[in-house]
Amino acid sequence: MTIDEAIERALPASFSSRSRQYADLVTDDFRVHRSVFTDPSIFDDEMTRIFGGTWVYMLHESEIAAPNDFEVRRVGRRPVIVTRGEDGVIAALLNRCTHRGTLLCPVESRSAARFQCAYHGWTFTNTGKLVGITYPDGYRESFDVGGHDLFQLPRVECYRGFVFGSLNPEVEPVTDWLGPARPTFDWLVDRFAKVRMLKAATLEYRGNWKFQNDNNGDMYHVPFTHKSTVAMSEARGYRKAFDHFRNDRGPMVVRNFGNGHKMIDQRPGIQSTWVSARPLPGREAYADLLQDRVGEAEALRYLELIGQSGVNLVIYPNLQFRGDRCLYVYEPIEVDRTRVHTYVALLVDGPREVNALRMRHAEDFVSLGNPDDMEIFERTQEALSTAPEIEWVDVSRGWGTEREWQEPEGALTGNVADETGIRSGYEQWRKLMSGGDVSDLRPAGIAPDRAAPVGP
């Protein structure tokens, strides 16, 4: 089957013409066809063209800090073992025995220099080399041992401690792929010298993975989807903490960095991240203990770095920085099923009170905000799947007005309630799924190539 035939088969009946490709599912005025979220064949193709065609975040290097450490992850739906060899080099291996196809490693993490298949005992090094065949005399002399090494992802790069992998050997370097998002990425990482990532939670919802990706670049929904959380906080005396959500014409912005990357920048609307953070059990007690330990000035410096930093940075397709404190990693399972893993960045050399507060803040939104969002995702999936008479989803809010908000970062910058950042994801979806150019999706007068990025 040719690629064109595969595309045509994946398209819904209303797009049956061979001349129409995936690009037709995202229109020039930014409507997205409902099949993008509901069609299993389109989802299958996303796993090849998106999660197989670009960089995918796998883990933080602190999770495999020592030689022979490994973690099991997924690149799209592909099971992958991410290992650190005895020489310290990080590799990513498909978690599939090359004999009869058995899942090679069933545990999530450990330390091992060898992997042995539980089915027939074939043994591989943690660099993927086949070093042990059970009863080898049963194979012909011409048997290609080297040809049965584990499959290695052809591209693995570590940037600032964050490890990305790609099945596409021609993919651009990570630094180029990050593009104008890179200064914000660096700003978040630079806030602390050394962290270790700890998984705090895994939640699953019955909906498409792109809902989570969209939502993490969306401030439009906050006063409505999280209304109960806002009301509860205000009842506890934290009304001012949400003043920057009251309208869509404040100083905060959203940004489209290209390549699917996007950002919500709340920093202009937050004078103090500590004061604006939601109330938490033990919050003041931890702060008092911290002040006793390190002194008032140092305690204030730490406390300003505990609350949400005011930045939501989404790195397409599967990573979100929720400030410098948390990571969300999206794992697509099926067209209507997604897991979201939450990791907390703990300070290696920081006071224990600081790490306790970072964990409490992470648990807070996992317990309150994430269930709100996931309920909406499931309602959306149900309605898109069962109401075919309405074919389109609209993500055009603010489209064409970004010229008023441009800044010299190489990004399109829009009003905080605009869908400017969300459109970045669908520009990249259209590009990766159709192999086409997305320059025609930019508003008139805005060139795709902008000035070199500068720091945030």
C-alpha positions in Angstrom: 0.0 0.0 0.0 1.4 3.4 -0.9 1.4 6.3 1.5 -1.3 8.1 -0.5 -3.5 4.9 -0.3 -2.9 4.7 3.4 -3.9 8.3 3.9 -7.0 7.9 1.8 -8.1 4.8 3.7 -7.7 6.7 7.0 -9.8 9.7 6.0 -13.5 9.7 6.8 -16.0 9.2 4.0 -16.6 13.0 3.6 -12.9 13.2 2.6 -12.8 10.3 0.2 -11.2 12.1 -2.7 -7.7 11.0 -3.4 -6.6 14.6 -4.0 -7.5 15.5 -0.4 -5.1 14.6 2.4 -4.8 15.1 6.1 -4.2 18.8 5.6 -7.9 19.1 4.8 -8.8 18.1 8.4 -7.3 21.3 9.7 -8.7 24.3 7.7 -7.0 27.5 6.9 -9.4 29.3 9.3 -8.5 26.9 12.1 -11.3 24.4 12.3 -10.4 20.9 13.1 -12.5 18.0 11.9 -14.0 15.8 14.6 -12.4 12.6 13.1 -9.0 13.9 14.2 -10.1 13.0 17.7 -12.4 10.0 17.1 -11.1 7.9 14.1 -8.9 5.0 15.3 -7.1 4.8 11.9 -6.1 8.4 12.1 -4.8 7.7 15.7 -2.8 4.8 14.3 -1.2 7.0 11.7 -0.4 9.6 14.4 1.6 7.0 16.2 3.7 6.6 13.1 3.9 10.1 11.7 3.9 12.2 14.9 5.2 9.9 17.7 7.5 8.1 15.2 8.4 11.1 13.1 9.6 13.8 15.6 11.2 14.1 19.0 9.3 12.5 21.9 10.2 13.2 25.6 11.2 10.0 27.4 12.7 10.8 30.8 15.0 13.0 32.9 18.5 11.8 33.2 18.2 11.8 37.0 15.8 8.8 36.7 18.7 6.7 35.3 21.5 8.4 37.2 23.9 5.4 37.7 25.4 3.1 35.1 23.1 0.2 34.2 20.0 2.0 35.5 17.0 1.8 33.2 13.4 2.9 32.9 10.6 1.5 30.7 8.7 4.1 28.8 6.5 4.4 25.6 7.2 6.4 22.5 3.7 6.7 21.3 2.5 3.1 21.9 5.9 1.5 21.3 7.4 0.0 24.5 11.0 1.3 25.0 13.7 0.6 27.5 15.8 3.7 28.2 19.2 2.6 29.6 22.4 4.1 30.8 25.3 1.9 29.8 28.3 1.2 31.9 30.1 4.0 29.9 27.3 6.4 30.9 25.8 6.6 27.4 22.0 6.7 27.2 20.3 4.5 24.7 16.7 3.6 23.9 15.8 0.0 22.9 12.5 -1.4 21.7 11.2 -3.6 24.5 10.7 -6.6 22.3 12.7 -9.8 22.1 13.9 -10.3 18.5 13.3 -14.1 18.7 9.5 -14.5 19.1 8.5 -10.9 19.9 7.9 -11.2 23.6 7.9 -8.1 25.8 11.5 -8.3 27.2 11.3 -6.3 30.4 8.1 -6.2 32.4 9.3 -4.0 35.2 9.2 -0.2 35.1 12.7 0.5 36.5 15.7 -1.2 38.0 19.4 -1.6 37.4 20.6 -4.3 35.0 23.5 -4.9 32.7 21.6 -7.7 30.9 18.0 -8.4 29.9 16.9 -12.0 29.5 13.7 -13.0 27.8 11.3 -15.0 30.0 10.0 -17.0 27.1 13.2 -18.8 25.7 16.0 -17.2 27.6 17.7 -15.1 24.9 19.9 -12.6 26.6 20.8 -9.0 25.6 23.2 -6.4 26.9 21.7 -3.1 28.0 23.1 -1.6 24.8 20.9 -4.1 22.8 23.5 -6.6 21.7 22.4 -10.3 21.6 24.9 -12.2 23.7 23.1 -15.4 24.7 21.1 -17.8 22.6 19.7 -20.8 24.5 20.9 -24.1 22.9 22.7 -22.4 20.0 23.5 -25.7 18.3 19.9 -25.8 17.0 20.7 -22.9 14.6 22.5 -23.0 11.3 26.0 -21.7 11.0 24.7 -19.0 8.8 22.3 -17.7 11.5 22.8 -13.9 11.8 23.3 -13.3 15.4 24.1 -9.5 15.0 20.9 -9.2 13.0 19.0 -10.1 16.1 20.2 -7.3 18.3 17.5 -5.2 19.9 16.3 -2.4 17.8 17.8 0.9 18.9 16.1 4.3 18.4 18.3 5.9 15.8 18.3 9.3 17.5 18.6 10.0 21.3 19.6 13.4 22.6 19.8 14.8 26.1 19.3 18.5 26.4 19.7 20.2 29.9 19.1 16.8 31.5 15.9 16.0 29.5 16.2 12.9 27.3 14.4 12.9 23.9 14.2 10.0 21.4 13.1 9.7 17.8 12.5 6.9 15.4 13.3 9.3 12.5 17.0 9.3 11.7 16.6 12.5 9.7 15.0 14.5 12.5 16.6 17.9 13.2 18.7 18.4 16.4 16.8 19.0 19.6 18.1 22.6 19.9 16.8 23.4 16.4 13.5 21.6 17.1 12.9 23.6 20.3 13.4 26.8 18.3 12.0 29.9 20.0 10.7 27.8 22.9 14.3 27.1 23.9 14.9 30.3 26.0 11.9 29.6 28.1 12.9 26.0 28.5 16.4 27.2 29.7 14.8 29.8 32.0 12.8 27.0 33.8 15.8 24.7 34.1 18.1 27.4 35.3 15.9 28.3 38.3 17.5 25.4 40.2 21.0 24.0 39.7 20.2 20.3 40.3 16.9 18.3 40.5 15.8 14.7 40.6 12.4 13.7 39.1 10.0 11.7 41.2 6.8 10.3 39.7 3.9 11.6 41.9 0.8 10.3 40.0 -0.6 8.7 36.9 -4.2 9.5 35.9 -6.1 8.1 32.9 -9.0 9.5 31.0 -11.3 8.3 28.3 -10.4 10.8 25.6 -8.0 11.7 22.9 -4.4 12.7 23.8 -4.7 16.0 22.0 -7.3 17.3 24.5 -4.6 17.4 27.2 -2.1 18.9 24.9 -4.5 21.7 23.9 -5.7 22.3 27.5 -2.2 23.0 28.8 -2.0 26.0 26.4 -5.6 27.2 27.3 -6.5 29.8 29.9 -9.9 30.4 28.4 -11.4 27.5 30.4 -10.0 28.3 33.9 -12.9 30.4 35.4 -15.4 27.8 34.2 -13.8 24.3 34.4 -12.1 25.1 37.7 -14.9 27.2 39.1 -15.3 25.0 42.2 -11.6 25.2 43.0 -11.5 28.9 42.6 -14.6 29.3 44.8 -13.1 27.1 47.5 -9.9 29.1 47.5 -11.7 32.4 47.6 -13.7 31.1 50.6 -10.4 30.6 52.4 -9.4 34.2 51.8 -7.3 33.8 48.6 -9.5 36.0 46.4 -6.5 38.1 45.2 -4.7 34.9 44.1 -7.1 34.7 41.2 -7.4 38.3 40.1 -5.3 37.6 37.1 -8.0 35.2 35.8 -10.8 37.7 35.9 -10.8 38.9 32.3 -9.1 38.2 29.0 -7.4 41.7 28.6 -4.9 41.6 31.4 -1.1 41.6 31.0 -0.7 37.8 30.6 -0.2 36.2 27.2 -0.1 33.0 25.3 2.6 32.1 22.7 2.9 30.0 19.6 6.6 29.0 19.3 6.1 26.8 16.2 6.8 23.1 15.8 3.7 22.6 18.0 5.3 24.2 21.1 3.3 26.7 23.1 3.2 28.6 26.3 1.0 30.4 28.8 2.9 33.2 30.4 1.2 34.4 33.6 4.3 36.1 35.0 3.2 39.7 34.1 0.0 39.1 36.2 1.6 37.6 39.2 3.6 39.8 41.6 4.4 36.9 44.0 4.2 33.2 43.1 4.2 32.4 46.8 1.3 34.7 47.7 -0.7 33.7 44.6 -0.3 30.0 45.3 -3.4 28.1 46.5 -3.8 27.4 50.3 -2.4 24.0 51.3 -2.4 22.0 54.6 0.8 22.9 56.5 1.8 25.6 54.1 2.6 28.2 56.8 4.1 25.7 59.2 6.6 24.6 56.5 7.4 28.2 55.7 8.1 28.9 59.4 10.4 25.8 59.7 12.2 26.9 56.5 12.8 30.4 58.0 14.1 28.9 61.2 16.5 26.7 59.2 17.9 29.2 56.6 16.9 32.6 57.8 14.3 35.1 56.6 16.0 36.3 53.4 16.9 32.9 52.1 13.5 31.5 53.1 11.8 34.2 51.0 14.0 33.4 48.0 13.0 29.7 48.3 9.3 30.4 48.8 9.1 32.5 45.7 10.5 29.5 43.8 8.0 27.0 45.3 4.7 28.4 43.9 3.8 28.1 40.3 6.4 30.0 38.4 3.7 31.5 36.1 4.8 29.5 33.0 3.0 26.6 31.3 5.4 25.4 28.6 4.1 22.7 26.3 6.7 20.8 24.2 5.0 19.0 21.4 3.8 16.3 21.4 4.0 14.9 24.9 5.6 17.1 27.5 4.4 20.0 29.6 6.4 22.0 32.2 4.0 23.2 34.8 6.3 25.8 36.0 9.7 24.6 37.2 8.0 22.3 39.7 6.1 19.6 37.7 6.2 17.8 34.4 3.2 16.3 32.8 4.0 13.5 30.3 1.2 12.4 27.9 0.9 8.8 26.9 -1.6 8.0 24.2 -3.1 4.5 24.6 -6.0 4.5 22.2 -7.9 7.1 20.2 -10.1 7.6 23.2 -7.8 6.7 26.1 -4.8 8.6 27.5 -2.6 8.4 30.5 -1.0 11.5 32.1 2.0 11.0 34.3 3.0 13.7 36.8 6.6 14.1 37.9 7.8 16.5 40.6 11.2 18.1 40.4 12.8 17.8 43.8 15.9 19.8 44.8 18.9 17.6 45.3 20.6 20.0 47.7 17.5 22.0 48.9 16.0 22.1 52.4 13.5 19.3 53.0 10.7 21.8 53.7 11.1 23.1 50.2 10.7 19.7 48.7 7.8 18.9 50.9 6.0 22.1 49.7 6.9 21.3 46.0 5.3 17.9 46.5 2.2 19.3 48.2 1.7 21.9 45.5 1.9 19.1 42.8 -0.5 16.9 44.7 -2.9 19.8 45.0 -3.5 20.3 41.3 -3.4 16.5 40.6 -6.2 16.1 43.1 -8.3 19.1 42.2 -7.5 20.6 38.8 -6.7 17.5 36.8 -10.0 15.7 37.5 -11.8 18.9 36.4 -10.0 18.9 33.1 -10.4 15.1 32.5 -14.1 15.3 33.1 -14.3 17.9 30.3 -12.1 15.7 28.1 -14.4 12.7 28.5 -17.5 14.8 27.9 -15.9 16.2 24.7 -14.9 12.7 23.5 -18.4 11.4 24.0 -20.0 14.3 22.2 -17.6 14.3 19.2 -18.0 10.5 18.9 -21.8 10.5 18.9 -22.8 13.7 17.2 -21.5 13.4 13.6 -23.9 16.1 12.3 -21.5 18.7 13.7 -18.3 18.0 12.0 -15.9 20.8 13.2 -14.1 22.0 16.3 -13.1 25.7 16.3 -9.7 26.9 17.6 -9.7 30.3 15.9 -10.1 32.6 18.9 -7.7 35.5 18.4 -6.5 34.3 15.0 -5.1 37.2 12.9 -4.7 39.5 15.8 -1.3 38.2 16.9 0.4 41.1 15.0 -0.6 43.4 17.9 1.2 41.2 20.4 4.4 40.2 18.6 7.6 40.2 20.7 11.2 39.6 19.5 11.3 35.9 20.6 10.4 34.4 17.2 6.9 33.6 18.6 3.4 34.6 17.8 2.0 36.2 21.0 -1.7 36.6 21.7 -4.2 37.6 24.4 -4.2 35.2 27.3 -7.6 33.8 26.5 -6.8 33.4 22.8 -6.2 30.0 21.1 -2.9 31.2 19.7 -0.8 28.5 21.3 -3.3 25.7 20.6 -3.1 26.5 16.9 0.6 25.7 17.1 -0.3 22.1 17.8 -2.6 21.8 14.8 -0.1 23.6 12.6 2.4 20.9 13.5 -0.2 18.1 13.3 -1.0 19.2 9.8 2.6 19.4 8.8 3.6 16.0 10.2 0.5 14.1 9.1 0.4 15.5 5.6 4.1 16.2 5.0 3.1 19.7 3.9 4.1 23.3 4.6 2.2 25.2 7.3 3.2 28.7 6.3 -0.2 29.2 4.7 -1.8 28.9 8.2 -0.1 32.0 9.5 -2.1 35.2 9.5 -1.4 37.5 6.7 1.6 39.7 7.2 3.4 37.4 9.6 6.4 35.6 8.2 7.1 32.1 9.4 10.8 32.9 10.0 11.3 35.5 12.7 14.3 37.1 14.4 16.7 34.9 16.5 15.2 34.1 19.9 16.2 36.1 23.0 15.7 35.3 26.7 12.3 35.6 28.3 
